[in-house]
Amino acid sequence: MIERSHETASAAPGDEERETRPWSQLSVIAQTLRASSVSQALLWTALAICAVVALTAYGQIRLNRWNRPFYDALSRRDIHDFLFQLGVFFIIAGVLLALNVLQRWLTERLKLKLREGLVRGMVHDWLLPRRAFWLANAGPMGVNPDQRMHEDARHLCELSADLGVGLLQASILLATFTGVLWSLSAGFTVRAAGQDHLVPGYMVWAALLYAGIGSLLSYWIGRSLIARNAERYAREADLRFALVRVNEHLDSICLAAGEADEGRRVGLHLDAVLGATRRLIAGLTHLTWITAGFGWVTVVAPVLVAAPLYFQGKLSFGGLMMAAAAFSQAQSSLRWFVDNFSIIADWRATLLRVAGFRRAVMNVESLHAAEESRIDYAEGDAGSLIIEQLEIASPHGRDRLMEPRIEVRRGERILIAGEPGAGKTHLFRALAGLWPWGTGRIVRPRDEAILYFPRGTPYLPRGSLREALAYPLKSAAFDSTAYAHALHRFGLDALVPIMDQTRRWDRELNQDEQLSLAFARVLLQAPAWMLIDNTFSALDSDTIARVVDVFSNELKHTSVIHIGSAHTPDPLYSRVYQLTRVSRRERAQESTDERGDSDGHHRAPRAGFAAR
């Protein structure tokens, strides 16, 4: 993992505190949604939900008023009025049912649009040039990005929609039924010291007190659930990654008889998941004492609160039931926080993970740009690539090219041989622009394509062979004859009839066939430049002969820079340069020179890395 200097790696305490506040995290998500293509659809869906919730609240007010005549008809044993009020009930209930169905559909649509906007925005920003690579090397935030963009984003959108609509509904119902309660209890009096004392809005204050006690207790008992949920999601992501990794390397594991060892490793991740889940269960159990306790008390609380008005003769039996129903609506709105605290804690934990990842994706480029010591990249004349005074910094040390200036011209092929322990892959990444840490200057040819051939098994996207060969270009950019010719030149004639089939080619083909397919891709695309990371050592003699033949004929104008070892086969190269590891003595001497350099001359800045 990259370790930056203290100035760039550490944020100010105030910044860290702001980044953990819910409003700061919500603003990060809101920025993504505002910039998405679904922002208008989100706005109209939200407005429609507000209208439906407002109509539902009005319908519930009408239903609450229906309680008085209905129960008064019961107390009078008036069958005609009873049947009439029953008909009124079915009309109101039918309208409310239709509104409930519409609200559910709109809420689910809101979840869908939220996820579409959030995930598309996150994936787009994550896959901007170099960002995904830099983020993967930027510390714990770059671990398991798939979990944060898939499961965490889905969960956040669903919880946000449910909680948001629920809070809106609770707020509107509270506003409407507070007025009902105030009017019903406006004349309530308490007799003390032989005098009656007026307590206006008695039922409103009772509802506020009841819900306030429940909310404070819920927060006090359940506040640890946020951290416990976040920990569980992190451990779940680790377990999922471990299982995927085992599945992707089954051949090597089975050939090495490593099933038991892999089972032990997966078991450790499972133990971590189970431990985090047990801690979450303990927190939820403690919270249930509060939420369930208030739930049972709520069965009789509305009648108990309204009873004094009934016994004072200020309410009829129907009025008592109306007041009890209004109190139930008002206090259920007020205790929304109590009923949903465990879900809110889950939402906060998910928001923390998604917003943190989103912020890291957006900031990683500026953080890398702020590094004190960076390689200077520039564009020069076409047909020429220049490397000057190049030194690469990495967590494992520093490597430099022995030649102070290297110029490669169109059609030339050179080998950069690295001694054992030298950072050949870091040099490859530096030349490709993925690893900008170090000193020196790289001038790449303007408007000329460079095809990069990394070490190891090549990446073959899921799809048809046409798509794999044309990647990252469109398969329609080349005709069928060009595809067939490229496969034939590398001995892959058997693949020509199945070029249009979609398969997992990384599973269907062995490593030699995959490497040959990657070189067939080079032949098909015919780039002006090619940068190879120590690949020829993995090829058999027949494949090397085919590669040499292709580069001597069809690709004779393609420039090649191959980074390999001193023992790399020499089929193409006109020149050989050396990459060497800077020794500890050299580094110590340079540090001494830097400390003693007080004459004002410019000295190249040191890279902002420290070996772990």
ABEGO torsion letter per residue (X at the ends): XBBBBAAAABBBAAAAAAAABAAAAAAAAAAAAAABAAAAAAAAAAAAAAAAAAAAAAAAAAAAAAAAAAAAAAAAGBAAAAAAAAAAAAAAAAAAAAAAAAAAAAAAAAAAAAAAAAAAAAAAAAABBGAAAAAAAAEAAABGAAAAABAAAAAAAAAAAAAAAAAAAAAAAAAAAAAAAAAAAAABBBBBGGBBBBBBGAAAAAAAAAAAAAAAAAAAAAAAAAAAAAAAAAAAAAAAAAAAAAAAAAAAAAAAGAAAAAAAAAAAAAAAAAAAAAAAAAAAAAAAAAAAAAAAAAAAAAAAAAAAAAAAGABBAAAAAAAAAAAAAAAAAAAAAAAAAAAAAAAAAAAAAAAAAAAAAAAAAAAAAABABBBBBBBBBBGBBBBBGBBBBBAAEBBBBABABBBBBBGBBBBBBBBBGBBAAAAAAAAAGABABEBEBBBBBBGBBBBBBBBEBBBBBBEBAAAAAAOABBAAABBAAAAAAAAAAAGAAAAAAAAABBBBAAAABBAAAAAAAAAAAAAAAGBABBBBBGAAAABBAAAAAAAAAAAABAAAABBBBBBBBAABBBAABABBBBBBBBBAAAAAAAAAAAAABAAGBBBBBBBBBBBX
